[in-house]
């Protein structure tokens, strides 16, 4: 199999019934993707497949052949955490961290589609995740902060180009 993992072409072998989550973790070594329920309910295994948030425990690895897979490792650069990751840190939205990677990936996908969400919209999006540690409020605050910062940056760019 060949996939683009976080922008890098990667090769690996898998059994026909192997889950994408297991392939990512065990064959490709991207261990940020966690497996919780193995039923697509908890959201810990959320990755982006061709730019769309997807549950890696509900997809066979062979279905990803030739596709672009982005994991939480791809949110950071070599030198710095991504803006969502930094906001999660500032707002203490991490706690134990088990579900954080999946939540970050869902948030990244959501902010691409809904750049200026309301608190209610963010909470609705997060309802697809199960976290026993954070109470969700710090996560919501982090997402809203990033949306506001990105909006301000976008507005500043528009002004400078006018």
C-alpha positions in Angstrom: 0.0 0.0 0.0 1.0 3.6 -0.6 -0.4 6.6 1.2 0.5 10.2 1.7 0.8 10.4 5.5 1.0 14.0 6.6 2.3 15.0 3.2 5.0 12.3 2.9 4.7 9.3 0.7 4.7 6.2 2.8 4.6 2.5 1.9 3.4 -0.4 4.1 1.9 -3.8 4.1 -1.4 -4.8 5.7 -3.8 -7.7 5.9 -7.0 -7.3 4.0 -9.0 -7.0 7.3 -6.6 -4.6 9.1 -8.1 -1.4 10.3 -6.7 1.9 9.1 -6.1 2.9 12.8 -3.9 -0.1 13.3 -2.1 0.4 10.0 -1.3 4.0 10.9 -0.1 3.1 14.4 1.7 -0.2 13.9 2.9 -0.1 10.3 3.5 3.6 9.8 4.4 4.5 13.4 2.1 7.5 13.7 1.1 6.7 17.3 -0.8 9.9 17.9 -3.9 8.2 16.5 -5.5 6.4 19.4 -8.0 3.6 19.4 -10.7 3.7 22.0 -14.0 2.0 21.3 -13.3 0.4 17.9 -16.9 1.2 17.0 -16.6 4.8 15.8 -18.3 6.2 18.8 -15.6 7.8 20.9 -13.7 9.7 18.2 -10.2 9.0 19.5 -9.2 7.6 16.1 -10.2 10.6 14.0 -7.9 11.4 11.1 -8.4 13.2 7.9 -8.8 11.1 4.8 -8.4 13.2 1.6 -9.1 16.3 3.8 -12.2 15.0 5.6 -12.4 14.0 9.2 -12.9 10.2 9.3 -12.9 7.5 12.0 -9.9 5.3 11.3 -11.4 2.4 13.3 -14.3 2.2 10.8 -12.1 2.1 7.7 -10.0 -0.8 6.4 -6.4 0.1 5.6 -6.8 -1.1 2.0 -9.4 1.5 1.5 -6.8 4.2 2.1 -4.4 2.9 -0.6 -3.4 5.9 -2.8 -5.1 8.4 -0.5 -3.9 11.3 1.7 -4.1 10.6 5.4 -3.4 13.4 7.9 -2.9 12.6 11.6 -2.4 14.8 14.6 1.3 14.6 14.0 0.7 16.7 10.8 -0.8 19.6 12.8 2.6 20.7 14.0 5.7 21.8 12.1 9.1 20.5 12.9 9.7 23.5 15.2 6.3 24.4 16.7 2.8 23.1 17.6 0.0 24.1 15.4 -2.4 26.9 16.4 -5.0 24.5 17.7 -2.5 22.5 19.7 -1.2 25.7 21.2 -4.7 26.9 22.1 -5.5 23.5 23.7 -2.3 23.9 25.8 -3.2 27.4 26.9 -6.8 26.4 27.8 -5.7 23.2 29.6 -8.0 21.2 27.2 -5.7 18.2 27.2 -6.1 16.4 30.6 -5.1 12.8 30.1 -4.6 13.3 26.4 -6.0 10.0 25.1 -8.9 11.5 23.1 -7.1 14.8 22.4 -5.6 13.8 19.0 -9.0 12.8 17.6 -10.7 15.9 19.0 -7.9 18.1 17.5 -8.4 16.4 14.1 -12.2 17.0 14.2 -11.7 20.6 15.3 -9.2 21.2 12.4 -11.7 19.8 9.9 -14.6 21.7 11.4 -12.8 25.1 11.4 -12.0 24.5 7.7 -15.7 24.2 7.0 -17.0 26.6 9.6 -14.4 29.3 10.2 -16.5 31.4 12.6 -18.6 29.0 14.7 -20.7 29.8 17.7 -20.2 28.1 21.0 -23.3 26.0 20.4 -22.0 24.9 17.0 -18.6 23.9 18.6 -20.4 21.9 21.3 -22.5 20.2 18.7 -19.4 19.2 16.7 -17.8 17.9 19.9 -20.8 15.7 20.7 -19.2 13.1 18.4 -16.4 12.7 20.9 -16.3 11.1 24.3 -13.9 12.6 26.8 -14.0 11.8 30.5 -11.5 14.3 31.6 -12.0 17.9 30.3 -15.7 18.6 30.7 -15.4 20.1 27.1 -15.5 23.7 28.2 -11.7 24.3 27.8 -11.9 22.6 24.4 -14.7 24.9 23.3 -12.8 27.9 24.5 -9.7 26.8 22.6 -11.6 26.3 19.4 -13.4 29.7 19.7 -10.1 31.4 20.3 -8.4 29.9 17.3 -11.5 30.8 15.1 -11.2 34.4 16.4 -7.5 34.6 15.8 -7.7 33.1 12.3 -10.6 35.5 11.5 -8.5 38.5 12.7 -5.5 37.3 10.6 -7.8 36.9 7.5 -9.2 40.4 8.0 -5.7 41.9 8.4 -4.6 40.2 5.2 -7.6 41.6 3.3 -6.9 45.1 4.6 -3.3 44.9 3.5 -4.2 43.8 0.0 -6.8 46.5 -0.5 
